[in-house]
Amino acid sequence: MEQRKINVRKDEFTLGPWKLISTEGSILKSACSQPDICQNQSKKCELCTILAAIDIPLPEMLFANNSLRLEHRNGFGIEFNPTDALKLVNNQKEHIKVAYAEEWQKNRVSSEDPVNETVKRFDWTYSSKYKGTLFGDGIKASSTTQRIDIEKLKAKEKIYHYKSIMLFEDELADNGCAWMNAKVRVMPGYVFFLLRFFLRVDNVLARVYDTRLYHQAETNYMLREFLAKECNLQQVKVPSHVLSDPAEIDKFLTVTEEQLEVVSLPIL
């Protein structure tokens, strides 16, 4: 059976030796249209290929073809994509339970995986500490004490280019929400990315994982900051009107982890 051709929109923006590439497509279908073929052949459809790569049931809305990519003309750079993000979800156990968690998992598995019909234990909140995918020779990340100048990011300057792309989203069987979004803006002299994972398990937990990536023009490095925050919604009183807004709920969250990195670039 021939697979339906997926329409993917591609946008490119050039800044000096760099090219900023964004791709956007529709939500990945939730069921394999050729299970017999995919089960018996090495060449699988897109859905089954992703299932094999991440080894967990997929979120309700997976934008498999969405990505943001910053690529140097010499072939190195960084990309933010949903498949690599989901590979970092714990595929052994779930950390948070609600009343419907077990039943939700049973219903989620059987219709999506034509090969393995067993109930997989995994972190059903899709929490992922993904910080982007580095690619190309000579690019590497290491710890640093240097921070991104947040005040510079707040300055009112002309925005040359802006993009916001959803990578995946799930309503957790009406028990809350989990989503990951990537944004980029190009300003005079620099490019800035924000990758955000947001989780809300109703009456249980709120969590935000933020990755910020900053590159100033004509420098041979990027600064990358990862910050994890969360709060117990049974212990902290959070107004209901802010529960769906990461920016508003931020003041109620406590920092649980922070990583500062310098991404060295092979630029002479």
N, C-alpha and C positions, 0 to 999 in steps of 0.2 A: 504494500500500500504506500503510495507516495505521500510524503509529509507536506503539510500546508506551508507555503512559503511565508516566512515571518517578515513583516515590514519593519525595518529599523531605520530611524532617522539619524543622520550623522552630521555633526557641526564641528567646524575647525576654526580656531583662532590662533594667529601667529603673533608671537611676541619675541623679537630678537631671534636667538637660535632655538627657541622653544616653540612647540606646537601644542595647544590645548585642544584635546579631542573629546567631545561628548557624544555618546550614543544613547538613543532612547527607543524602546520598543514596547509592545503591549505585554500584559501579564501572561506568564507562561501557563499553558493549559494544564489542568490538574490531573488528566488521565492520559495514559499512553494509547495511541490509536492503532498501534501495531504490536501488541504484546508478544505474539508468537514469534515475530521476526526479531524483536529486540532481545528476547530471551535466548535465542539460538544463534545470533550473529554478533560478531565483535563490533560492527558498525551499528550504533543505536541511535534512536531519535534524541532530540535535545533534552527532553524530560528525563529519559532513562540514563543518559550520560551524566546529567547533573546529580541524579539520585545516587549513582554509583560513586561519584566523586565525593559527596558530602556524607553519605551513609546515615542520614536522618530523614524523617518525613519533612516535606517542604512546607514553608509558611503558606498561608492562604493566598497571598499576593506576592509572587516572586517576579520581579522585573529582570529576567535573566540576561537580557541584552543591554541593560542600562549600565553605563560606566562613565567615569571621568578619568582622563588620562593626560598627564603632562609628560611630553616626550621631547628630549633634546635631539637635535639633528644628527648627533653621533650615536643615537640608538638606545640611550638609557633614560630612566625616569621613574615615575610612580603612577600607579593606577588604583582606582577604587572601584571594585566590582562586587556583586552580591554573592557569587559562587565562592570566592576566596573568603568572604566574610562568614558565610555559613559553615565553612570547613572548620572554623574555630569554635563553633558551638559544641559544648560537651556532649558527646554521643554515647555516654555510658549511663548517666543518671540525670534526673531532674532535681534541681536544688529547692524548688518552691512547689508546694502542693496546695491545691484548693479542692473543694468538694468534688468537682467534676473532672479533675486532671486525668485519672485513670481511664474513665470512659471516653474522654476526648482523645486520648492517645490511641485507644483501640479503633475508634472510628476513623482516625486520620491515616492509619497505616495501610489497611487492606486495599483501598481504592487507588493508592499511589504507586505501590511497588509490585509489579507483576511477577517479580522473581522471588522476593522474600516476603512472605506473609506473616512472619512472626511479629509479635509486638516488640518494638524497639524501645529501650529505655534511654531517654535523652533529656536534656534541659529544654523543656517545652516552652520556656520563655524566650528562646532564641538569643540569649545574651551572648554577645560576641565582642571580644576585645581586639577586634580587627583595627589595624592602623594603616592599611594600604599595602599594596604589593609593589615592592621595588623590583625593577627589571633592568637588564643590561650589565655589561662588564664594568667593574670599578666603582659602582655605587654601593655604599654600605652605611649602616646606622650604628652609632655608638653613644654611650651615655655622655651627658654634658651637664653643666650647671647653668649654661646660658639659656635665657628665656626669650620668648617672643615679646616684642615691645607692644603691649596691648594699647597703650596710649596712641601710638602711631596708627594703629588700625581704626581708632575712633575718629581720626582727623577727617574733616569734610573735604573729600577730594572727588574728582571726576572718576566714575566707574567706567572703564573701557569695555569690560565684558563681565557678564554674570550668568551663572547657571545653577539650578537646583534640581537634583535628580533623586527620586526615590529608588532604593535598592530592593527592599522587601517590607512587607507589613502583614501583621496577623492580629486578629481580635481575640485570640486565646479563648475561643468558644464562649464569647460574651463575658469573659472574666477580666477584661482589661484590654490592653493593646501592647504591641511590640513593633517597632519599626526602625529602619536605618535609612538615613538620608545623607547625601553628599552634596556640598555646595562649594562653589569657587567664585572668587571675584578677582578681577585684574585691575589694579590701581596704578597710578603713575609710579613706576619704579619697583613694583613688587606684585607677587601673586599670592593669594591666601586661600587655603582650603579649610573647610570645617566638615568633618565626618561625625555624625551624631547617631548614637543608638539610644532610643528611649523606650523604657518599659514601665508599665503600670499594671500591677495585679491588684484588682479592686479590693480595698480594705486590708491589703497585705503589704505591698511594697511599691515604691517608686524608685527608679534607677535611671541614671544618665551616664553614658560613656561618650566623652568628647575627645576627638583627635583633631588638633590644629596643626596645620603645616604652612610654614611661611618661607618664601624664597625671595630675596632681594636681588634685583637685576645686577649682573656683572659680579656676582659672588660665586664661590665654588662650594657652597654648602646650602642646606635647608635646615630649618629648625622645626622639630616635631615634638609636640606636647600631647601626652595622653592623660586624661583626668577621669577617674571613676568616682561617682557620687551616688548615694542612695539614702532612703529613710524608710523606717518601719511605719506603715500607715496605721497600725494599731496603737502605736505609742506616740506618734506625732500628729497633732491636729492640723490638717491641711484643708483650707477652704475648698469646697467642691468645684468652684468655678476655675481653679487653677490646675486641677488634676490632669488635664489633657495638654497643658502648655509647658514644655520643658523650661522655657525662659522664665515663666512665672513661678514654677515650683522649685526652681533652683535654690532659693534662699532657705528652703526647708531641708535641703539635702546635706549630708555629711560626706566629706572626702574620705574615700576608702583606699585609694591608690593613685599615685602620680608617677609618671615617667617623663623625663626630659631627654631628648636625643638630638644629636646633630647628624644629619644625613650628608656624608661627604660625596661630592660629585667629581668625576674624573675630568675636570676642566682645567686646562693649562692657564 
